[in-house]
Amino acid sequence: MGAGSDVFFDALLAGKSGIRRLDNPYAKRLGICLGASIGKLDLSGFLPSLIAQTERVSQLAILSAREALQNAGLQQTGAASERRGVFVGCGFGGAQTVEDGYEALFVRGQDRVRPLSVMLIMPNAAAAHVGMLFEANGPCLTYSNACASGAVAIGEALRSIRSGEIDAALAGGTEALLTFGALKSWEMLHILAPEDERNPAESCRPFSADRSGLVLGEGAAFVVLEEWETAKKRGARILVELAGYACRNDAKHLSRPEAGGQIRAMRAAIADAGLEETAIGHVNAHGTATVIGDRIETEALRAVFGEHANRLAISATKSMHGHLMGAAGAVEFVATVQALVRRTVPPTMFLRQPDAELGLDFVANEARRMPELRAAMSNAFAFGGTNAVLVARQVS
């Protein structure tokens, strides 16, 4: 959907979908060949040695982290600091290198794989590269909590700043899982949306009565978090305040969502922000477009917000950028921040027929201007039962 948070959010507001039929050598072997692919990356700023040492998942992270640092006015200074930390969500790591290695060993019968395979595969590779970029001598941590990974990374960065351990963090998520093995594995779970017969771009339809499943995507998003006084002292342009975070576990089922865990996470995040439920005006929902997932999230929203749930402007942006797994929570938090900054919320696209059983305001098909928007929430709920919620609010 485009590099840069402004380009990305402009595309969301315009209702542009990045979902399309994949054009890959293995496409004919997939029953469902859909994805939100970024395509070829612009690595013109990468040294050849860096390209050799990075998988696509790390390259996405570096590109996104660079943009976040540039927007925050934090360029490399040559003075690394223990007061800086890096927090990255990533569900898998170097998936393509894993597949290439297996093919070399077991299909072609070779006795060797790429010399740097270990460094390319390891899930913390992206965090390590971002840490070098940020000159961070403080904590450099990777969180792998499936679809909640990116949100957990941002939330744990907030906790580290609050504790006084660090003054600034580069936090976010990255994922590149549009590989043959990953797509085939998700296909076998029978939760991927089939290609829409009218338009492949409209295949993911969260909260719609005819929703039929999720569509995988790839990408990365990072934000710079700073302690308030530190940011003010250096004259930083502060976009919003990350005011609340909570992470709660279902402890019920490996793949089936559970309303109780989502309810606990949302309530705890709002309380952590020091807000009442009625202060929240917008929610970027987890909204995967699975039949049960959207129903359970709606049930949880009603339980948390009561009558105010009917006044929430709820967006499911996965309808356009797909499900980015480990990067999803970070990408959707960036969309939430942009919604607050611009006081405009993106639409839930391709909501052809609202599901009468759900009955909330899902901002169907057109962006909405909200001049009075002061606080917003971003939900990230994952396989394994992890529920992570971030709450942000206006600073002026």
C-alpha positions as semicolon CSV with decimal commas, in nm:
position;residue;x (nm);y (nm);z (nm)
1;M;0,000;0,000;0,000
2;G;0,307;0,220;-0,007
3;A;0,609;0,308;0,204
4;G;0,561;0,580;0,463
5;S;0,292;0,627;0,723
6;D;0,127;0,915;0,538
7;V;0,112;0,726;0,208
8;F;-0,018;0,421;0,391
9;F;-0,289;0,612;0,573
10;D;-0,391;0,804;0,262
11;A;-0,448;0,470;0,092
12;L;-0,660;0,349;0,384
13;L;-0,873;0,662;0,379
14;A;-0,923;0,617;0,005
15;G;-1,032;0,257;0,058
16;K;-0,751;0,114;-0,155
17;S;-0,691;-0,255;-0,114
18;G;-0,344;-0,408;-0,142
19;I;-0,492;-0,757;-0,173
20;R;-0,452;-0,928;-0,507
21;R;-0,393;-1,261;-0,678
22;L;-0,033;-1,364;-0,617
23;D;0,190;-1,414;-0,918
24;N;0,448;-1,663;-0,798
25;P;0,608;-1,978;-0,942
26;Y;0,408;-2,189;-0,698
27;A;0,075;-2,012;-0,752
28;K;-0,083;-2,302;-0,941
29;R;-0,019;-2,534;-0,646
30;L;-0,221;-2,319;-0,407
31;G;-0,593;-2,365;-0,366
32;I;-0,618;-2,001;-0,251
33;C;-0,361;-1,771;-0,409
34;L;-0,433;-1,434;-0,250
35;G;-0,214;-1,197;-0,052
36;A;-0,130;-0,837;0,023
37;S;0,220;-0,840;-0,121
38;I;0,448;-0,537;-0,120
39;G;0,636;-0,660;-0,425
40;K;0,996;-0,571;-0,494
41;L;1,164;-0,370;-0,219
42;D;1,373;-0,060;-0,286
43;L;1,707;-0,158;-0,134
44;S;1,906;0,113;-0,309
45;G;2,018;0,247;0,029
46;F;2,152;-0,092;0,142
47;L;2,519;-0,184;0,117
48;P;2,576;-0,516;-0,065
49;S;2,698;-0,667;0,261
50;L;2,373;-0,572;0,435
51;I;2,165;-0,728;0,158
52;A;2,364;-1,051;0,194
53;Q;2,305;-1,055;0,571
54;T;1,931;-0,987;0,568
55;E;1,616;-1,178;0,482
56;R;1,305;-1,001;0,354
57;V;1,161;-0,982;0,705
58;S;1,464;-0,786;0,829
59;Q;1,477;-0,568;0,519
60;L;1,118;-0,462;0,578
61;A;1,203;-0,383;0,940
62;I;1,508;-0,173;0,847
63;L;1,316;0,027;0,586
64;S;1,032;0,097;0,828
65;A;1,261;0,176;1,122
66;R;1,460;0,421;0,911
67;E;1,144;0,609;0,824
68;A;1,034;0,619;1,188
69;L;1,370;0,761;1,295
70;Q;1,367;1,018;1,019
71;N;1,015;1,133;1,106
72;A;1,115;1,157;1,472
73;G;1,427;1,357;1,393
74;L;1,655;1,095;1,546
75;Q;1,937;1,039;1,301
76;Q;2,243;0,828;1,371
77;T;2,495;1,022;1,577
78;G;2,771;0,770;1,635
79;A;2,698;0,785;2,007
80;A;2,525;0,465;2,111
81;S;2,330;0,479;2,436
82;E;2,211;0,244;2,706
83;R;1,909;0,473;2,737
84;R;1,776;0,349;2,402
85;G;1,594;0,020;2,346
86;V;1,455;-0,184;2,058
87;F;1,137;-0,390;2,082
88;V;1,027;-0,595;1,781
89;G;0,734;-0,825;1,716
90;C;0,793;-1,106;1,467
91;G;0,595;-1,427;1,434
92;F;0,847;-1,637;1,246
93;G;1,168;-1,490;1,106
94;G;1,335;-1,581;0,778
95;A;1,069;-1,806;0,628
96;Q;1,205;-1,802;0,273
97;T;1,550;-1,908;0,386
98;V;1,398;-2,203;0,573
99;E;1,211;-2,315;0,263
100;D;1,509;-2,263;0,034
101;G;1,727;-2,469;0,269
102;Y;1,481;-2,758;0,284
103;E;1,448;-2,757;-0,093
104;A;1,824;-2,762;-0,138
105;L;1,873;-3,047;0,109
106;F;1,571;-3,269;0,052
107;V;1,455;-3,195;-0,303
108;R;1,773;-3,120;-0,494
109;G;1,988;-3,347;-0,277
110;Q;2,253;-3,085;-0,207
111;D;2,478;-3,113;0,096
112;R;2,493;-2,743;0,180
113;V;2,272;-2,442;0,234
114;R;2,345;-2,068;0,230
115;P;2,641;-1,995;0,460
116;L;2,451;-1,726;0,650
117;S;2,132;-1,930;0,690
118;V;2,136;-1,918;1,071
119;M;2,162;-1,538;1,078
120;L;1,889;-1,507;0,815
121;I;1,648;-1,746;0,988
122;M;1,675;-1,641;1,352
123;P;1,362;-1,457;1,470
124;N;1,564;-1,186;1,645
125;A;1,759;-1,090;1,333
126;A;1,527;-0,800;1,254
127;A;1,563;-0,662;1,607
128;A;1,941;-0,692;1,589
129;H;1,958;-0,494;1,265
130;V;1,719;-0,229;1,397
131;G;1,926;-0,208;1,715
132;M;2,235;-0,128;1,511
133;L;2,044;0,131;1,314
134;F;1,915;0,298;1,633
135;E;2,252;0,270;1,811
136;A;2,070;0,110;2,102
137;N;2,282;-0,034;2,382
138;G;1,976;-0,084;2,601
139;P;1,739;-0,380;2,574
140;C;1,695;-0,532;2,228
141;L;1,404;-0,774;2,250
142;T;1,193;-0,984;2,015
143;Y;0,837;-1,087;2,095
144;S;0,674;-1,379;1,917
145;N;0,307;-1,386;2,013
146;A;0,161;-1,467;1,672
147;C;-0,082;-1,196;1,555
148;A;-0,031;-0,984;1,869
149;S;0,350;-0,965;1,844
150;G;0,377;-0,608;1,712
151;A;0,134;-0,468;1,967
152;V;0,309;-0,652;2,250
153;A;0,645;-0,508;2,139
154;I;0,509;-0,152;2,146
155;G;0,341;-0,208;2,481
156;E;0,650;-0,357;2,641
157;A;0,855;-0,065;2,513
158;L;0,612;0,165;2,693
159;R;0,666;-0,031;3,014
160;S;1,043;-0,007;2,981
161;I;1,022;0,372;2,945
162;R;0,780;0,402;3,235
163;S;1,010;0,197;3,459
164;G;1,295;0,442;3,396
165;E;1,513;0,181;3,226
166;I;1,534;0,377;2,900
167;D;1,440;0,719;2,763
168;A;1,356;0,619;2,406
169;A;1,249;0,309;2,216
170;L;1,214;0,204;1,857
171;A;0,925;-0,042;1,861
172;G;0,714;-0,223;1,607
173;G;0,668;-0,541;1,410
174;T;0,769;-0,709;1,088
175;E;0,662;-1,016;0,893
176;A;0,722;-1,170;0,549
177;L;0,529;-1,495;0,529
178;L;0,399;-1,498;0,171
179;T;0,602;-1,809;0,097
180;F;0,472;-2,132;-0,051
181;G;0,503;-2,330;0,272
182;A;0,344;-2,062;0,488
183;L;0,055;-2,006;0,249
184;K;-0,005;-2,380;0,216
185;S;-0,001;-2,421;0,595
186;W;-0,258;-2,147;0,645
187;E;-0,465;-2,289;0,361
188;M;-0,488;-2,619;0,549
189;L;-0,649;-2,442;0,846
190;H;-0,947;-2,354;0,624
191;I;-0,966;-1,995;0,748
192;L;-0,829;-1,818;0,439
193;A;-1,080;-1,623;0,234
194;P;-1,147;-1,762;-0,113
195;E;-1,094;-1,524;-0,403
196;D;-1,389;-1,295;-0,451
197;E;-1,546;-1,377;-0,786
198;R;-1,606;-1,010;-0,865
199;N;-1,272;-0,864;-0,759
200;P;-0,980;-1,032;-0,575
201;A;-0,911;-0,703;-0,395
202;E;-1,246;-0,736;-0,214
203;S;-1,185;-1,085;-0,075
204;C;-1,139;-0,980;0,289
205;R;-1,466;-0,846;0,434
206;P;-1,454;-0,804;0,813
207;F;-1,787;-0,778;0,995
208;S;-1,981;-0,832;0,672
209;A;-2,257;-1,091;0,664
210;D;-2,075;-1,261;0,375
211;R;-1,729;-1,259;0,534
212;S;-1,539;-1,574;0,453
213;G;-1,196;-1,558;0,613
214;L;-0,867;-1,373;0,634
215;V;-0,608;-1,283;0,370
216;L;-0,238;-1,290;0,452
217;G;-0,021;-0,985;0,402
218;E;0,336;-0,875;0,464
219;G;0,497;-0,558;0,590
220;A;0,648;-0,372;0,883
221;A;0,574;-0,070;1,098
222;F;0,776;0,105;1,368
223;V;0,718;0,395;1,604
224;V;0,953;0,599;1,819
225;L;0,845;0,619;2,183
226;E;1,008;0,867;2,419
227;E;0,977;0,970;2,780
228;W;0,770;1,289;2,783
229;E;1,029;1,531;2,921
230;T;1,306;1,388;2,703
231;A;1,096;1,441;2,391
232;K;1,002;1,796;2,492
233;K;1,363;1,885;2,575
234;R;1,486;1,798;2,227
235;G;1,191;1,973;2,063
236;A;1,036;1,659;1,921
237;R;0,711;1,677;1,727
238;I;0,486;1,468;1,952
239;L;0,205;1,306;1,756
240;V;0,007;1,137;2,034
241;E;0,051;0,996;2,382
242;L;0,063;0,618;2,414
243;A;-0,139;0,621;2,731
244;G;-0,240;0,262;2,797
245;Y;-0,136;-0,097;2,732
246;A;-0,245;-0,435;2,855
247;C;-0,177;-0,794;2,760
248;R;-0,401;-1,074;2,885
249;N;-0,412;-1,446;2,809
250;D;-0,715;-1,659;2,728
251;A;-0,572;-1,984;2,867
252;K;-0,855;-2,166;2,691
253;H;-0,770;-2,280;2,339
254;L;-0,479;-2,265;2,097
255;S;-0,670;-2,119;1,804
256;R;-1,028;-2,036;1,906
257;P;-1,073;-1,678;2,035
258;E;-1,230;-1,626;2,376
259;A;-1,425;-1,315;2,468
260;G;-1,312;-1,317;2,831
261;G;-0,946;-1,261;2,750
262;Q;-1,028;-0,981;2,508
263;I;-1,254;-0,816;2,763
264;R;-0,986;-0,831;3,031
265;A;-0,724;-0,684;2,798
266;M;-0,943;-0,396;2,681
267;R;-1,057;-0,304;3,031
268;A;-0,702;-0,317;3,166
269;A;-0,562;-0,103;2,883
270;I;-0,830;0,164;2,927
271;A;-0,768;0,166;3,303
272;D;-0,392;0,187;3,243
273;A;-0,457;0,498;3,034
274;G;-0,652;0,653;3,321
275;L;-0,962;0,687;3,103
276;E;-1,327;0,599;3,124
277;E;-1,468;0,373;2,853
278;T;-1,674;0,663;2,718
279;A;-1,353;0,855;2,636
280;I;-1,270;0,611;2,357
281;G;-1,413;0,727;2,026
282;H;-1,246;0,496;1,778
283;V;-1,131;0,134;1,774
284;N;-0,906;-0,025;1,515
285;A;-1,047;-0,373;1,555
286;H;-0,855;-0,698;1,519
287;G;-1,125;-0,775;1,260
288;T;-0,981;-1,067;1,062
289;A;-1,305;-1,145;0,871
290;T;-1,340;-1,495;1,010
291;V;-1,696;-1,578;1,108
292;I;-1,620;-1,662;1,471
293;G;-1,340;-1,408;1,523
294;D;-1,550;-1,106;1,430
295;R;-1,842;-1,232;1,636
296;I;-1,631;-1,286;1,948
297;E;-1,462;-0,945;1,918
298;T;-1,800;-0,776;1,881
299;E;-1,924;-0,960;2,190
300;A;-1,617;-0,841;2,382
301;L;-1,661;-0,480;2,267
302;R;-2,022;-0,481;2,385
303;A;-1,920;-0,622;2,721
304;V;-1,650;-0,360;2,776
305;F;-1,830;-0,052;2,646
306;G;-2,195;-0,127;2,717
307;E;-2,425;0,126;2,555
308;H;-2,123;0,332;2,444
309;A;-2,031;0,047;2,206
310;N;-2,303;0,176;1,974
311;R;-2,123;0,512;1,952
312;L;-1,778;0,373;1,871
313;A;-1,640;0,422;1,520
314;I;-1,489;0,079;1,454
315;S;-1,250;0,018;1,164
316;A;-1,113;-0,313;1,039
317;T;-0,823;-0,211;0,817
318;K;-0,724;-0,572;0,744
319;S;-0,989;-0,545;0,474
320;M;-0,725;-0,350;0,280
321;H;-0,377;-0,450;0,401
322;G;-0,453;-0,809;0,494
323;H;-0,337;-0,988;0,806
324;L;0,030;-0,915;0,865
325;M;0,068;-1,162;1,153
326;G;0,360;-1,043;1,368
327;A;0,346;-0,696;1,212
328;A;-0,034;-0,658;1,231
329;G;-0,055;-0,494;1,574
330;A;0,216;-0,242;1,485
331;V;0,072;-0,153;1,144
332;E;-0,275;-0,107;1,292
333;F;-0,139;0,103;1,578
334;V;0,020;0,336;1,320
335;A;-0,323;0,361;1,155
336;T;-0,473;0,441;1,495
337;V;-0,216;0,715;1,559
338;Q;-0,282;0,865;1,218
339;A;-0,657;0,858;1,283
340;L;-0,600;1,064;1,598
341;V;-0,361;1,307;1,431
342;R;-0,593;1,368;1,138
343;R;-0,913;1,319;1,334
344;T;-1,036;1,097;1,055
345;V;-1,092;0,722;1,080
346;P;-1,043;0,478;0,794
347;P;-1,326;0,264;0,661
348;T;-1,395;-0,105;0,694
349;M;-1,398;-0,178;0,324
350;F;-1,617;-0,419;0,127
351;L;-1,876;-0,432;0,400
352;R;-2,152;-0,514;0,154
353;Q;-2,414;-0,630;0,398
354;P;-2,365;-0,560;0,770
355;D;-2,409;-0,870;0,984
356;A;-2,731;-0,800;1,175
357;E;-2,608;-1,020;1,460
358;L;-2,315;-0,783;1,521
359;G;-2,491;-0,450;1,484
360;L;-2,216;-0,200;1,566
361;D;-2,087;0,096;1,366
362;F;-1,810;-0,049;1,151
363;V;-1,750;0,268;0,943
364;A;-1,863;0,092;0,628
365;N;-1,683;0,165;0,302
366;E;-1,607;0,537;0,352
367;A;-1,365;0,721;0,580
368;R;-1,521;0,940;0,846
369;R;-1,414;1,279;0,976
370;M;-1,426;1,293;1,359
371;P;-1,326;1,646;1,474
372;E;-1,390;1,561;1,841
373;L;-1,186;1,241;1,847
374;R;-0,962;1,245;2,153
375;A;-0,874;0,883;2,233
376;A;-0,856;0,560;2,034
377;M;-0,781;0,194;2,090
378;S;-0,607;-0,071;1,880
379;N;-0,680;-0,442;1,933
380;A;-0,449;-0,733;1,851
381;F;-0,569;-1,083;1,937
382;A;-0,360;-1,390;1,858
383;F;-0,348;-1,764;1,818
384;G;-0,223;-1,900;2,147
385;G;-0,462;-1,676;2,337
386;T;-0,258;-1,356;2,365
387;N;-0,469;-1,039;2,367
388;A;-0,281;-0,708;2,342
389;V;-0,450;-0,369;2,348
390;L;-0,298;-0,022;2,301
391;V;-0,471;0,306;2,388
392;A;-0,354;0,642;2,251
393;R;-0,484;0,993;2,304
394;Q;-0,444;1,344;2,174
395;V;-0,177;1,565;2,333
396;S;-0,343;1,897;2,248
